[in-house]
Each structure stands twice: as structure tokens, then as C-alpha cells.
Amino acid sequence: VRNCLDRIEATEPKVKALITVTGDEALQLAEAMDSEGPDASKPLWGVPIVLKDLLATKGIRTTCASKILDNFVPFYDATAVAKLREAGAIIIGKANMDEFAMGSSTENSAFFQTGNPWDTDRVPGGSSGGSGATVAAGQCYAALGTDTGGSIRLPASFCGIVGLKPTYGRISRFGLIAYGSSLDQIGPMTRSVEDAARMLQVMAGHDPKDSTSVDVDVPDYLAALGRENLDGVTIGLPEEYWGEGLDAEVEEACKAAVAKMEALGAKTVPVKLSLTDYAIATYYIIAMAEASSNLSRFDGVRFGHRNKNASELIDMYTSSRTEGFGDEVQRRIIMGTYVLSSGYYDAYYNKAAKVRRLLREDFDKAFEQCDLIAGPVCPTTAFKAGEKADPLQMYLMDIFTISANLAGLPGMSLPVGLGKDSGMPVGLQFMGPAFCEADMLSVTECLE
Ligand code: GLN
């Protein structure tokens, strides 16, 4: 813990990954644990970790990188956080993010921007950009992110680390401040596949406090690791992911990793995800609709920021929300409310829900031909801060990641080298059938 805190002190002035550093509190806990000696029953005993700042932490400020929750200190832990604490992990900080997880670069934080540790003029990706940067900068051993449309995989790819978005329902969302409830999932961001397996092992499982967490057995993820080759594994390569619009350096690094898989014995087959072109439109309708509903709870009465000068109730709601939410959040609330309003609901929300269903069927068909799907995480490597000022340009960064959320399937980003033009990390994405995390971890570890 002390080494990590030193590392934070040395790197934070440039990287700015953390909104809160628990400092002395973490050290005291570490010292107390140390004086009792190692506890073999705790698989993460003494491991310093960082959490994305939308996971409720008892007694530790939780802001969602928003002014509206600037001073919010939860009185309970998210289930995933409670499980990590029980396993002996020590929380040393809370990571910066796009406000309410809306974004792909962490530039939408209400507080400050985070630099990519590989080149601090570039973004770390988002929305879990602080989590990606803190791991890549060596400030902690693992971090938690959340992924609604790619927010674990994209920053993992941009920062050159491992990021795993589990199957929807694999990890409890209790205590995760919701963005798009039918899409959100918590997952580990780590230096290695093995570390991701260790983190997932602790967090996975049914939770009576989250009715969407699924009651299926949790396999032994660590036992699945250590395979020597990829004999018998079939990898599907979706045509739509490997064509137009992909930067040459990303294509080259990802193709080299595919060739390596083939050399290790994997068979590759082309597959079709023919609705990929509709994924962005579908996702942004559903995500904004859910966001507008989820964010209605921030009314200045029960949580966070309140305009004390308001003269009457409606004025207080309006002015508190106007002051508390940033531009992107307001844009999404307005769009989400629009697609849900009567007269437009059938034209937008209902249609998107139907496309979502078809998209899931596309995946089912693809998985009749292969065990896992592989493709790039993002068409580019980390871009320069300020480069994507147009929100639509930013949304296009999610083209390859959002389908897994719409279909509820697991997805993962594995670092596969540096782009030859930018010198920045490239991530290869894996997607698989529901609850295939053990297979995904074993294949990626073999390739690591
Ligand atoms: N970039 C996407 C969005 O802004 C995904 C964000 C996320 O996964 N939290 O909605």
C-alpha cells in the first residue's frame, strides 16, 4: 500500500487518474492487517485496488464525477465492493470517469481530465478512464470499471491493460449508480489475465439485492487458466469488424494477434454480425432512455447538490439539475426523455428494443460456428484530448463494443502490442456466449 501511495504521489500530477485517495486510512488498515499476519482464507489479502467513482463505498466519497454528487458519502458498500473488502483487498482510491459514465474519453468528468499514462496529451479512453490510467500507471494492482457500451474495454485498450466486462448478471449491480440498467455491468481492469480471473472469482455470483444478478454456478476461473495451446478452439472473425474504417495500425496489431492464435492451434472462421451498422443508433436510444429515467432521482431533495436560492419546488428541481449536471448528461436526459415520450416511444424506443433482440439472435447464430469472436476494441488508438469535440464523433468510438452490452454477452480487451504509427497500445476484443468467462480467460491467457 505504501509503494502504491508513493507511486500515486509521483505520477498523479501528470496522470490525474484519481478523484479520491484514501491515503492514511488505507495505510492504517494495511498496518492493522499486517500486524495480524497473512490470512490465507482471503484471496486478495492486502491487495491495493482502485474503484471507479460510481461504486458506492461506505464512508468514502462517491461522486460519479458529477457536481450533483460532489459531497455524497454513501452509508453502504456496493456488493462487489463488499466482496472485495471481505477478500482482503484495500481500497486506496476512487477513479475519475466521464460524468455518470457517459463518454468514451473521460473528458466529460466535471472535475478534471485524466491523461493517458503512455502519453498524457492523449485520453485514457472512457468512461472508466481513471481506472484504466491508474492501473497502467502502476498506482494499484487492479481497478474496477463499469461497462455500459464499452467503458471497461475501451480504456483497457487505450491504456494497454486487461479489461473484462462479464455477462450481464454475472456480478451484482447493487450499489452501482445506474446509467443504463439493462446494459451496465461491473468488471475488473488489471495488468494480467490471471489478475482479472482473481478479481472476477471474488465478485461473481447471485445477490438477492440485485434481481438481475443471475443464480448460476460460479466456475473456478483460476483453474481454467494454464492451457498450453489453442487446439480445438474456433475463433470467429466478424466481417463487419475487420473492414472499412479501421485504422491500419490497429488492423495490423490485431491481425498479428490472430496469426499468433492460429500458430497456437486455433482455427479461425469468418462470421457475420450483420446488424453492426445499427448498433450505435440502437444503443444510444436505449442507453439515453434508461439514463433519463435513472437520473430522475437526482432532484436536489434526496441527493447531492441543491440550489438553496430557489423560491419554490419546481424551480429548485430545475435549477439544482441545471447547475449539477454537465452538458453531455443534460443532452442525454433530453434525448432519453424525447424517445420515451408518447408519440415517439413506438418510433424510437420500441424499434430499438426490437433491433436489440435481432442483434442477440445474430450472435446466437455466430456462436453456432465458433467458440469466441475476436475483433478490434476500437477503430483507433488513444486520440489527443480535445480532438473529438463533436459528440457524434465520440459515439462512433463505441461501434465495436456496444453490441456485447445490447446482447448481454461477455467481452474482453487484451493488449496485443503498440500501433506502429502512434506508438499507443492496441487491444484485441473477445466476445463469447453468456457465462463463457472461464473459456475467454483461458484463451486470452494463452495468448498473453
Ligand atoms: N461511450 C458509451 C456511452 O457514452 C459507453 C459508456 C459506458 O460504457 N459507460 O454511453
Boltz pocket constraint, residues with backbone or C-beta under 6 A from the ligand:
constraints:
  - pocket:
      binder: B
      contacts: [[A, 100], [A, 101], [A, 102], [A, 103], [A, 104], [A, 126], [A, 127], [A, 146], [A, 147], [A, 148], [A, 149], [A, 150], [A, 151], [A, 152], [A, 179], [A, 287], [A, 394], [A, 398]]
      max_distance: 6.0
